[in-house]
Every structure is written in structure tokens, then in C-alpha cells.
């Protein structure tokens, strides 16, 4: 396999400052809807990067579960690696990669917990199996083998056999990423891609074109 020779020319579309909306959240919603309409695989999948205690970055894929005027919402175990990292350092970045549209969106911002009420409302709309999973897994902790999780699931299924809605664990809930930077990337030929960046300045957004 010659990885150096793997390349693809991008020519699906172009992007200019004159093409985008004044607000990056609105522009994201527009692109996100186009990703959904194009039937991209998991359009709400995003790379979430946080900072570990030693200053090293830590990245993983999570699912976007809400787009609000203030930013982007996802849910997790607060005791997980990412949850503890965000508690120590509430700064994060997100990356969406929609290959079918030859597009990428990069976001940087400050993270805060959403309300317990909103976290509970979402938790109890999830399938029962997902609610049980949130209780059963001590996420990011070392376990002896998979049987630890399977035994926890069986015990919870027995405990809540007559219930479709479980109480939300205190250690599980949502985060809101409030953006200070949002960059929209459209692939172009010869790697001369279009990059439009929104940068938060006081209470307004500055829109700039970046060199590829």
C-alpha cells in the first residue's frame, strides 16, 4: 500500500465570504441540513478534543445532540476522561468531517454544563437500553473484562424490569460548547481549499478568508 499516492481531487463546490450567513450557528445549521439531506454517514458525528492534566490533547468521536443559539450540545458521563478534563479545563474543539460533501467544520470554544432539567429530559427520551448503559458503565475506568459490564446490565434490567424510564444518574449529562471560533472548509482542486473563519470579537462575529 502506497499511502503517499492516496489522494482525491475536490470539486463539489466552492465557498466565499459572500456565500455565508452573518452568524456561524445559522451557517452551521444550513450546512448540517445539507449533510443530512445528502445522507452522509452519521452527520452529527464530531471529533471532540480536550486537554489532559499534563497539557496533552485528547480526542475522540462523540455525537452532536443539539444546536442552540449559544452553541453545540453533547452528552456524556461526567466522570469519564473527557468529563474530568473539561471540569479541569473547560476549553474544547470540535471537528465535523462530511466527506460526501467535501466539507469540514472546525469549532473552538468554552464548555459549560447544561441544566440538570435539560439533561434529564434528554436522558429519559433515550431508548431504555441506552439509559441502562449509562448506569452500567463506569466509563473510562479500568475493568477486569466485559463481564463486569454485562453483570451490571443484567442487574439493572432486573431492577427496572417494569419501567421504561429510568432516573438520570447524577454523573451523566450534557455539555454546551459556546464557540469563539468557527471555520468552514470546502475542498477545492489542487488542495487550494476555501476556508472561511468566524472569530468572536466582543459580541459580534468577524468573518475572514484564510489561505488554504
C-alpha positions as CSV (number, residue, x, y, z in Angstrom):
1,X,0.0,0.0,0.0
2,X,1.5,3.3,-1.1
3,X,-0.2,5.8,1.3
4,X,1.7,8.7,-0.3
5,X,-0.1,8.2,-3.5
6,X,-3.6,8.2,-2.0
7,X,-5.3,11.5,-3.0
8,X,-8.6,12.8,-4.2
9,X,-9.4,16.0,-6.1
10,X,-12.2,18.0,-4.6
11,X,-14.5,19.8,-6.9
12,X,-18.0,19.5,-5.5
13,X,-18.5,23.2,-4.6
14,X,-16.8,26.5,-3.7
15,X,-17.2,28.9,-0.8
16,X,-16.7,32.6,-0.5
17,X,-17.3,35.2,2.2
18,X,-20.3,36.4,0.2
19,X,-21.8,32.9,0.4
20,X,-22.1,32.6,4.1
21,X,-24.6,33.9,6.7
22,X,-23.7,36.5,9.2
23,X,-24.0,34.1,12.2
24,X,-21.9,30.9,12.3
25,X,-24.6,29.0,14.1
26,X,-27.0,29.7,11.3
27,X,-24.4,28.8,8.7
28,X,-23.7,25.6,10.6
29,X,-27.4,24.7,10.6
30,X,-27.5,25.3,6.9
31,X,-24.5,23.0,6.2
32,X,-25.7,20.4,8.7
33,X,-29.1,20.2,7.0
34,X,-27.3,19.7,3.6
35,X,-25.3,16.9,5.2
36,X,-28.4,15.3,6.4
37,X,-30.2,15.7,3.0
38,X,-27.1,14.2,1.3
39,X,-27.5,11.1,3.6
40,X,-23.9,11.4,4.9
41,X,-23.0,8.7,7.3
42,X,-23.6,9.9,10.9
43,X,-23.7,13.6,10.1
44,X,-23.7,14.5,13.8
45,X,-20.5,12.6,14.5
46,X,-17.8,15.0,15.6
47,X,-14.3,14.8,17.0
48,X,-14.1,16.3,20.4
49,X,-10.7,17.4,21.6
50,X,-10.0,18.3,25.3
51,X,-6.9,18.9,27.3
52,X,-5.5,16.4,29.8
53,X,-3.9,17.4,33.1
54,X,-0.4,17.1,31.7
55,X,-1.3,19.6,28.9
56,X,-1.5,16.9,26.2
57,X,-4.6,16.9,23.8
58,X,-7.1,14.1,24.0
59,X,-9.5,13.4,21.1
60,X,-12.4,11.1,20.5
61,X,-15.6,10.9,18.3
62,X,-18.9,11.8,20.0
63,X,-22.3,12.7,18.7
64,X,-23.8,16.2,18.5
65,X,-27.2,16.1,20.1
66,X,-28.3,19.8,19.9
67,X,-27.7,23.0,18.1
68,X,-28.7,26.1,20.1
69,X,-28.3,29.8,19.6
70,X,-25.5,29.7,22.2
71,X,-23.7,26.7,20.7
72,X,-23.4,22.9,20.4
73,X,-24.7,20.2,22.8
74,X,-23.4,16.7,23.5
75,X,-23.9,14.3,26.4
76,X,-21.5,12.1,28.4
77,X,-20.6,10.6,31.7
78,X,-19.2,13.5,33.7
79,X,-16.7,11.0,35.4
80,X,-15.3,9.9,32.0
81,X,-11.9,11.0,30.8
82,X,-13.4,13.9,28.8
83,X,-15.7,14.9,31.6
84,X,-12.9,15.2,34.1
85,X,-10.7,17.0,31.6
86,X,-13.5,19.5,30.9
87,X,-14.0,20.0,34.6
88,X,-10.3,21.0,35.0
89,X,-10.0,23.0,31.8
90,X,-13.4,24.0,30.1
91,X,-11.9,24.6,26.7
92,X,-12.5,22.3,23.7
93,X,-12.6,22.0,20.0
94,X,-14.9,20.1,17.6
95,X,-14.4,18.9,14.1
96,X,-17.1,17.7,11.7
97,X,-16.0,16.0,8.5
98,X,-18.6,15.4,5.8
99,X,-16.6,13.6,3.1
100,X,-19.6,13.2,0.8
101,X,-19.8,17.0,0.5
102,X,-16.1,17.5,0.7
103,X,-16.6,19.8,3.7
104,X,-15.2,20.2,7.2
105,X,-16.3,22.5,10.1
106,X,-13.8,23.3,12.9
107,X,-15.0,24.9,16.2
108,X,-13.2,26.2,19.2
109,X,-14.9,27.4,22.4
110,X,-15.6,27.3,26.1
111,X,-17.6,24.4,27.6
112,X,-20.3,24.5,30.3
113,X,-22.7,22.0,31.7
114,X,-26.3,22.4,30.6
115,X,-29.1,22.4,33.3
116,X,-29.9,19.2,35.2
117,X,-33.5,19.6,33.9
118,X,-32.5,19.5,30.3
119,X,-30.1,16.6,30.9
120,X,-32.8,14.6,32.5
121,X,-35.3,15.4,29.7
122,X,-32.9,14.1,27.1
123,X,-31.7,11.1,29.1
124,X,-35.3,9.9,29.6
125,X,-36.0,10.2,25.8
126,X,-33.3,7.7,25.0
127,X,-34.0,4.0,24.5
128,X,-34.2,2.1,27.7
129,X,-31.1,0.1,26.7
130,X,-29.2,3.3,26.4
131,X,-30.4,4.5,29.8
132,X,-29.3,1.2,31.4
133,X,-26.0,1.5,29.6
134,X,-25.3,4.9,31.2
135,X,-25.8,3.4,34.6
136,X,-23.9,0.1,33.9
137,X,-20.7,1.6,32.6
138,X,-18.1,3.2,34.8
139,X,-16.9,5.0,31.7
140,X,-13.1,5.3,31.2
141,X,-12.3,3.3,34.3
142,X,-10.2,0.1,34.2
143,X,-12.3,-3.1,34.4
144,X,-11.2,-6.8,34.5
145,X,-13.2,-7.8,31.5
146,X,-16.5,-7.3,29.7
147,X,-18.4,-9.5,32.1
148,X,-18.3,-6.6,34.6
149,X,-20.5,-4.5,32.3
150,X,-22.7,-7.5,31.3
151,X,-23.4,-8.3,35.0
152,X,-24.2,-4.6,35.7
153,X,-26.6,-4.6,32.8
154,X,-28.4,-7.8,34.0
155,X,-28.8,-6.4,37.5
156,X,-30.2,-3.1,36.1
157,X,-32.6,-4.9,33.7
158,X,-33.9,-6.9,36.7
159,X,-34.2,-3.8,38.9
160,X,-36.1,-1.8,36.2
161,X,-37.9,-4.7,34.5
162,X,-41.3,-2.9,34.8
163,X,-40.0,0.6,34.0
164,X,-39.4,2.2,30.6
165,X,-37.9,5.4,32.1
166,X,-35.0,5.3,34.5
167,X,-33.8,8.1,36.8
168,X,-30.9,10.0,35.3
169,X,-27.5,9.3,37.1
170,X,-26.1,12.4,38.7
171,X,-22.8,11.7,36.9
172,X,-24.4,11.8,33.4
173,X,-25.5,14.9,31.5
174,X,-24.9,17.5,28.8
175,X,-22.2,19.9,27.9
176,X,-22.7,23.1,25.8
177,X,-19.7,24.2,23.6
178,X,-20.0,28.0,23.3
179,X,-17.9,28.9,20.2
180,X,-15.4,31.6,19.9
181,X,-14.1,30.4,16.5
182,X,-15.9,28.6,13.8
183,X,-14.2,27.7,10.5
184,X,-16.0,26.3,7.4
185,X,-13.8,24.4,4.9
186,X,-14.8,23.5,1.4
187,X,-12.5,21.2,-0.6
188,X,-11.2,22.6,-3.9
189,X,-8.9,21.3,-6.6
190,X,-5.1,21.2,-6.2
191,X,-5.5,21.5,-2.4
192,X,-6.4,25.2,-2.8
193,X,-9.3,24.8,-0.5
194,X,-11.8,27.5,0.6
195,X,-11.6,28.4,4.3
196,X,-14.0,30.9,5.9
197,X,-13.4,31.7,9.6
198,X,-15.8,33.4,12.1
199,X,-13.9,34.9,15.0
200,X,-15.8,36.2,18.1
201,X,-14.9,39.8,18.9
202,X,-16.9,41.2,21.9
203,X,-20.5,40.5,21.0
204,X,-20.1,40.2,17.2
205,X,-18.5,37.9,14.6
206,X,-15.7,38.8,12.3
207,X,-15.7,36.9,9.1
208,X,-12.4,36.3,7.3
209,X,-11.0,34.2,4.4
210,X,-7.9,32.1,5.3
211,X,-5.3,30.8,2.9
212,X,-5.6,27.0,2.3
